[in-house]
Amino acid sequence: MSDTTSHDLVVIGAGAAGLSAALEGLRAGLATAWLEAQMFGGLVLNVNVLDGEVQGSGAELSSTWMSDAVELGGENLEGVASGIERDGDALVVVSDAGRHRARAVVVASGAALKKLGVPGEAELEHKGVSHCADCDGPMFQGQDVVVVGGGDSALQSATVLSRFCSRVHLVHRGSAFRAKPQWVDAVLSAANIQVHWNSVVEELLGTAGVEGVRVNGETLPCSGFFAFVGLQPATAFLPAEIARDERGAVLAVNGMETSMPGVFAAGVVRAGCGGSLADAMADGQAAAQAAIAHLALAKA
Ligand SMILES: Cc1cc2nc3c(=O)[nH]c(=O)nc-3n(C[C@H](O)[C@H](O)[C@H](O)COP(=O)(O)OP(=O)(O)OC[C@H]3O[C@@H](n4cnc5c(N)ncnc54)[C@H](O)[C@@H]3O)c2cc1C
């Protein structure tokens, strides 16, 4: 198949890092395009009220980034990236929408929430198994839910759900949280959040919908289930030439550049990225700056 588009910079992923990279490229005058597999905004869409240095809701922020990028002439290629190839001096990003020629590529494909892998979890997806407390919380008004995890995302989500639900069971396999003090305080002071320390989810029960969760041999009746037990970097589509760590996160070996020259990595897909929204945005800008410098060198 011949190349369907040609740009200076193609960004894979239109989350916080990808859109920040695209905006940086566009402001530097690069012909810039992006690919997005789902809904632009990525993980930040999970958040109604951000707790970091960045204000507003995730949806508001990503809409602003997207409209700014379109206004600056950025192009949405409307496809899911399935590979990156080299063609002489250029790179080609392969997607279900075609072959996208680029002088530089930023991989900002982010990460997906990890699954627990217990029986019932996959079967009950969208039948009570949710990944977004802010979006789905109102559906569990007056009901009991289970949240799993001991970090910021789990505690933040348990706090959000406690505003809608009768009771939130917070199941944590450890004996101490590793979250920001503000979330620990919020969880420990909420009358309707019950913490289950040193506890492990064994199974989700129900057929048409979640009816309960087995935890340490005991059944907790509930109708909603939310697991926040870490992130799995979205890197399966990348060529083997791009080095990754044991988690599958992309290793930047030369500043923000990966082991495939001309390909840069930004955001939570990159090993070592801090994990907050501000970190992802800063990463996107830094990766685009590195791509801009790379293109200037290639021209000289
Ligand atoms: C529940 C939760 C709550 C959070 N709360 C906060 C908070 O309050 N404050 C804060 O600062 N941070 C928060 N964060 C962290 C913050 O949301 C993330 O650090 C940030 O959004 C990561 O952005 P990213 O662009 O690196 O990745 P992502 O947001 O994962 O974006 C990657 C994008 O790439 C797309 N993609 C993946 N593969 C492909 C492909 N093959 N082709 C095309 N597109 C692809 C995905 O669909 C996605 O849209 C929270 C995270 C979670 C999960």
The ligand as a Gaussian input file, in Angstrom:
#p B3LYP/6-31G(d) Opt

LIG

0 1
 C       -8.332000       7.135000      37.778000
 C       -7.240000       8.134000      37.494000
 C       -7.273000       9.366000      38.144000
 C       -6.269000      10.313000      37.896000
 N       -6.330000      11.516000      38.539000
 C       -5.375000      12.446000      38.323000
 C       -5.429000      13.711000      38.973000
 O       -6.364000      13.993000      39.701000
 N       -4.403000      14.587000      38.746000
 C       -3.351000      14.294000      37.926000
 O       -2.444000      15.122000      37.780000
 N       -3.284000      13.107000      37.269000
 C       -4.267000      12.185000      37.445000
 N       -4.203000      10.974000      36.801000
 C       -3.046000      10.701000      35.909000
 C       -3.219000      11.347000      34.526000
 O       -4.561000      11.155000      34.086000
 C       -2.230000      10.676000      33.547000
 O       -0.911000      10.810000      34.029000
 C       -2.239000      11.301000      32.153000
 O       -3.559000      11.533000      31.722000
 C       -1.497000      10.366000      31.184000
 O       -1.533000      10.928000      29.891000
 P       -0.815000      10.202000      28.634000
 O       -1.091000      11.084000      27.476000
 O        0.590000       9.880000      28.949000
 O       -1.546000       8.777000      28.457000
 P       -3.086000       8.428000      28.144000
 O       -3.975000       9.335000      28.860000
 O       -3.170000       6.942000      28.414000
 O       -3.268000       8.704000      26.583000
 C       -2.819000       7.813000      25.611000
 C       -3.764000       7.833000      24.432000
 O       -3.212000       7.024000      23.399000
 C       -4.248000       6.281000      22.784000
 N       -3.653000       5.086000      22.167000
 C       -3.159000       3.965000      22.762000
 N       -2.714000       3.100000      21.840000
 C       -2.920000       3.680000      20.625000
 C       -2.680000       3.261000      19.280000
 N       -2.115000       2.081000      18.997000
 N       -3.029000       4.102000      18.270000
 C       -3.594000       5.317000      18.535000
 N       -3.851000       5.749000      19.801000
 C       -3.506000       4.945000      20.820000
 C       -5.190000       5.940000      23.940000
 O       -6.493000       5.639000      23.460000
 C       -5.131000       7.227000      24.762000
 O       -6.153000       8.145000      24.403000
 C       -5.210000      10.014000      37.005000
 C       -5.182000       8.772000      36.340000
 C       -6.188000       7.838000      36.564000
 C       -6.144000       6.516000      35.843000

